[in-house]
Amino acid sequence: MSEKITYVRHFEPLGWIIGTGDYLFRILDDLKGSVLARLAERRLDRGAFFAVLSTDGRLVRFPDVRLSGSDEIHPVEALADPAVLEPLVAAGEAGGGFVEQQWRHPLTDVPAPVLLHVEPLPQAGWLLVAGIFGNEASPLLQQQRDELRGDLTQNATRLLVALGVAALVALLLSLLYARWLRGLFGRYQASIDEKQSVLERNAQQLQLAARVFDASREGIIISDAGNRIRAVNGAYETITGYSAGEAIGQDPGFMSSGRHDKAFYRELWNTLQSQGYWQGEVWNRRKSGEIYPEWLSISACRSDAGEVENYIATISDLSEHKRIEERLSYLANFDPLTDLPNRRQLEERVGQAIALTQRHPELGFALLLVGLDRFEYINDSLGHQAGDRLLKMLSQRLCRRVRREDTVFRLRGDVFAVLIQDDQSTVEAANLSRRLLSQMAAPIHHNGLDLVVTPSIGVVAYPGDGDDVQTLLRNGAAALHHAKAQGRHRLQFFEPGINDHISQRLKMEQALRLALSNRELSLHYQPQYSLRTGALTGFEALLRWHSAELGYVGPDRFIPLAEETGLIAPIGEWVLRSACEQGARWRAEGMEVAIAVNVSACQFRHDLPDLVASALESTGLPAGLLVIEVTETALMQDLEQTAAMLLQLRALGVRIALDDFGTGYSSLAYLKRLPLDKLKLDRAFIQSLPDDSDDTAIVRAMLDVARHLGLETVAEGIETPQQQAFLDGVGCAEGQGYLYARPMPAEQATDFMREAQIPAY
C-alpha cells in the first residue's frame, strides 16, 4: 500500500469541501525529473561540472564540461569507470566531503588532478557531485584571488573609514559615556560621602553622648517601658555604691529608703505619665545601707506612636548640700566659737518672750548683758587664738552659773546675754548678776599666768525698760556701757538717765574725731629728777585735749575712748612726732634733755619701729634722747614678736621703759627675756609710802628685781618729801610727781629749764 498526499479546503459559498490527492512516490518522481531537466540546462565554465549519482553508485546524470580556450562541450567519461564512482559513493555514505582523483584530461588525454565534492541528498536518494579540473581551477582561483584582493582593498579602505568613523563615534560615545559615568560615579561618591559624613556625625554624636553619659557628675539611669534598668553610668555607681551589674535588670525601687509612702510614688507616676517629666527631692538607700537625699529628675521618652520606650532618670547627691544647709543654719543661729545661740536667736527668743508675757502678764522676763572688761587687751597681748580659748572657757563658766531654765547667748565679741523668764525675773536677775560678778572674776590659769577677767553687767526688764526687742537691747547696751564707765566690774540696772550718758559719749567720740584736724590736742611735759642729786633728767610727754565744744577733757576719759574707737593710732603717731620735734627744738636752743613718750598697747604693732625711725629722721632728734614707754599689756603680746620689735627699737638707739610695772601681769619670766632699759613704779604703790608696810615691801622687791636685771628705775606720783626720801633710801634712781612740778605746756617747760639752768645732757 503506497502513501498518498491529500489537500482539502472548505468552500464557504456552497458549503463544499473540495479535495485532491496523489501517491507520494509519483510526486517525488515528478520533482526529480524536473530537477534533472533544470540541471541539464545548466553549464559550468572553465572545466567545472556536476553529476548526479544514486546512492548505490549508478550514474543518474552524465556530466559534460566546457574547457578553457574552447567553446566545445566534452563528456566526462571518467565517471563511467566504477573505480572512480566507488570512492564517491563511500564519501556520500560518510556524509559527504571532498575527494581528490587523477583523470585523463578530455583535451590533452594527459592525467590531470580533479577536485570533487560529494553532497548526499537522502530525500531523493541521490549523491550530488561537483568537480573541477586542477589546471582549470588555477586561473579561476587567480581571478577570484584578484577579485578578492580588489574587494579586500576596497573593503579595507571602507573598513578603515568605517573604523575611523566608528572610532570617532566610539570616542564621542566614550567621552559622553565617560562623562555620564563620571557624573554617575560623582553622584554615587557624593551620596556615599554624604552618608559617610552622616555616619561620622552620628558616630561623633554617639561618642559624645557616651562621653557625656560616662563623664556626667550626675548619676544617670536608663530603664525600659517596664521600668527595668537597662544602663547606668559611673556617677550612679559612685553615688549609690551599686555596680552596673547589680543594678541592670532591677526596678529602681530596690534603692527605696522607706521614707516615702505609696501616695508619694503614686503622685510621682501620675505626674510622669501626664506631663512626661517629674523632679523633686527623694531619700534613697545606698548599698552600704546609708539613707541619703538626692535630687531626682525623670523624663519619659516616647516613640512616634506616643508609646513610652524608655525612662531616663538623673540623680544628684544632696548629702553635701544638706550638710552645708545645716552648717549655714547653724552659723545663722549659733556662734561657732562658743556654740551659744547668737544675736539672731536672742532677738527671736526675746520676741517670743514678749508675746508670752503679753498673754500672761504675771510672767515677766529680764535680760542681762554681760561684757568682759578690757578683753581687747587679752587679744592684743596674748593673741587672738589665746583670746578665743579664754573666751570659750569664760562662756562655759557663764553657762555653769545660770539656772537650767535660763538661756545664754553670745551677742558679739566679748558681750554675752542671759534671758531670765520668771515671775520674779528682776530679783533673779540681781541675784544672778551678783553671783556672776564674783564667780566670773576667778583667775584662769593660762601659760603660766593667772589671768583675771572681770565682768560688767547691764540689766533690763520687760516691760518697764522697753516694749520691743530693739529697745530692750539698746537700753541693755546702755546699762552695760554705764557699768563699764563707772569703773567696770559692776552691775547696772537700766535707768532713763543712762541714755544721756551714752549720748554724751557719742558726742565726745565725734568731737575727738575732729580734734587732730582742729588742732585741739596738745602735749604737756612733766619733769623727771634724779632722787640722789636733784638734777633734771628728762620730761615725760603727756597728752591733753581742750575741745572747742566740750572744753577740757581729761586723759582718763578720752584716751580709753580713743583706744576703743581706733583713733589712738593717728593720735599716737602725732604725739610721737610732736614730742620729737619739741626735743629737737630744745636741743637746738642748747638744752638737751630726754623725752619719754607713752605708746598704747594698740600702737604696739609691727610698724612701730618704722614710725619711730621716721619721726627721728624727720625731726633730727638723736635716738638717745627718746625714751619709749610701753605698758605690760603691750609687752604681753607674742613674746618672740615683742622681743624682736624691742630689739629693732634698741637698734635705733632708743631706750625702752616699762610703764606701770606691778599693775598688770608682772611676769618676771617675761621681764627677764625682754630688752628693757627702765622700770617705772606705778603711783598706786607710791601714794601710801612710807607708812603702808605692804606697799613698802612691794616697792623694795621691785627695786631689787630691777637692780639685779640692770634696769634704771623711775617712781611716778611722788607728792611728799617723805616719799622722796624713802625711795632714795631704797635705791630708786629717778622720780616725778607734783612734789616737783605738774605737767606744763612746752613754752612753760622751756622757761622752767632756763631758770633751772640745766646743763647739757
C-alpha positions, 0 to 999 in steps of 0.5 A: 500500500503506497502513501498518498498526499491529500489537500482539502479546503472548505468552500464557504459559498456552497458549503463544499469541501473540495479535495485532491490527492496523489501517491507520494512516490509519483510526486517525488518522481515528478520533482526529480525529473524536473530537477534533472531537466533544470540541471541539464540546462545548466553549464559550468565554465572553465572545466567545472561540472556536476553529476548526479549519482544514486546512492548505490553508485549508478550514474543518474546524470552524465556530466559534460564540461566546457574547457578553457580556450574552447567553446566545445562541450566534452563528456566526462567519461571518467565517471563511467569507470566504477573505480572512480564512482566507488570512492564517491559513493563511500564519501556520500555514505560518510556524509559527504566531503571532498575527494581528490582523483587523477583523470585523463584530461578530455583535451590533452588525454594527459592525467590531470588532478580533479577536485570533487565534492560529494553532497548526499541528498537522502530525500531523493536518494541521490549523491550530488557531485561537483568537480573541477579540473586542477589546471582549470581551477588555477586561473579561476582561483587567480581571478577570484584571488584578484577579485578578492584582493580588489574587494579586500582593498576596497573593503579595507579602505571602507573598513578603515573609514568605517573604523575611523568613523566608528572610532570617532563615534566610539570616542564621542560615545566614550567621552559622553559615556565617560562623562555620564559615568563620571557624573554617575560615579560623582553622584554615587561618591557624593551620596556615599560621602554624604552618608559617610559624613552622616555616619561620622556625625552620628558616630561623633554624636554617639561618642559624645553622648557616651562621653557625656553619659560616662563623664556626667557628675550626675548619676544617670539611669536608663530603664525600659517601658517596664521600668527595668534598668537597662544602663547606668553610668559611673556617677550612679555607681559612685553615688549609690555604691551599686555596680552596673551589674547589680543594678541592670535588670532591677526596678529602681525601687530596690534603692527605696529608703522607706521614707516615702509612702505609696501616695508619694510614688503614686503622685510621682507616676501620675505626674510622669505619665501626664506631663512626661517629666517629674523632679523633686527631692527623694531619700534613697538607700545606698548599698552600704545601707546609708539613707541619703537625699538626692535630687531626682529628675525623670523624663519619659521618652516616647516613640512616634506612636506616643508609646513610652520606650524608655525612662531616663532618670538623673540623680544628684547627691544632696548629702553635701548640700544638706550638710552645708544647709545645716552648717549655714543654719547653724552659723545663722543661729549659733556662734561657732566659737562658743556654740551659744545661740547668737544675736539672731536667736536672742532677738527671736527668743526675746520676741517670743518672750514678749508675746508670752508675757503679753498673754500672761502678764504675771510672767515677766522676763529680764535680760542681762548683758554681760561684757568682759572688761578690757578683753581687747587687751587679752587679744592684743597681748596674748593673741587672738587664738589665746583670746578665743580659748579664754573666751570659750572657757569664760562662756562655759563658766557663764553657762555653769552659773545660770539656772537650767531654765535660763538661756545664754547667748553670745551677742558679739565679741566679748558681750554675752546675754542671759534671758531670765523668764520668771515671775520674779525675773528682776530679783533673779536677775540681781541675784544672778548678776551678783553671783556672776560678778564674783564667780566670773572674776576667778583667775584662769590659769593660762601659760603660766599666768593667772589671768583675771577677767572681770565682768560688767553687767547691764540689766533690763526688764520687760516691760518697764525698760522697753516694749520691743526687742530693739529697745530692750537691747539698746537700753541693755547696751546702755546699762552695760556701757554705764557699768563699764564707765563707772569703773567696770566690774559692776552691775547696772540696772537700766535707768532713763538717765543712762541714755544721756550718758551714752549720748554724751559719749557719742558726742565726745567720740565725734568731737575727738574725731575732729580734734587732730584736724582742729588742732585741739590736742596738745602735749604737756611735759612733766619733769623727771629728777634724779632722787640722789642729786636733784638734777633734771633728767628728762620730761615725760610727754603727756597728752591733753585735749581742750575741745572747742565744744566740750572744753577740757577733757581729761586723759582718763576719759578720752584716751580709753575712748580713743583706744576703743574707737581706733583713733589712738593710732593717728593720735599716737603717731602725732604725739610721737612726732610732736614730742620729737620735734619739741626735743629737737627744738630744745636741743637746738636752743642748747638744752638737751634733755630726754623725752619719754613718750607713752605708746598704747598697747594698740600702737604696739604693732609691727610698724612701730619701729618704722614710725619711730625711725621716721619721726627721728629722721624727720625731726633730727632728734638723736635716738638717745634722747627718746625714751619709749614707754610701753605698758605690760599689756603691750609687752604681753603680746607674742613674746618672740614678736615683742622681743624682736620689735624691742630689739629693732627699737634698741637698734635705733638707739632708743631706750625702752621703759616699762610703764606701770610695772606691778599693775598688770601681769608682772611676769618676771619670766617675761621681764627677764627675756625682754630688752628693757632699759627702765622700770617705772613704779606705778603711783598706786604703790607710791601714794601710801609710802612710807607708812603702808608696810605692804606697799613698802615691801612691794616697792623694795622687791621691785627695786631689787628685781630691777637692780639685779636685771640692770634696769634704771628705775623711775617712781611716778606720783611722788607728792611728799618729801617723805616719799622722796626720801624713802625711795632714795633710801631704797635705791630708786634712781629717778622720780616725778610727781607734783612734789616737783612740778605738774605737767606744763605746756612746752613754752612753760617747760622751756622757761622752767629749764632756763631758770633751772639752768640745766646743763647739757645732757 
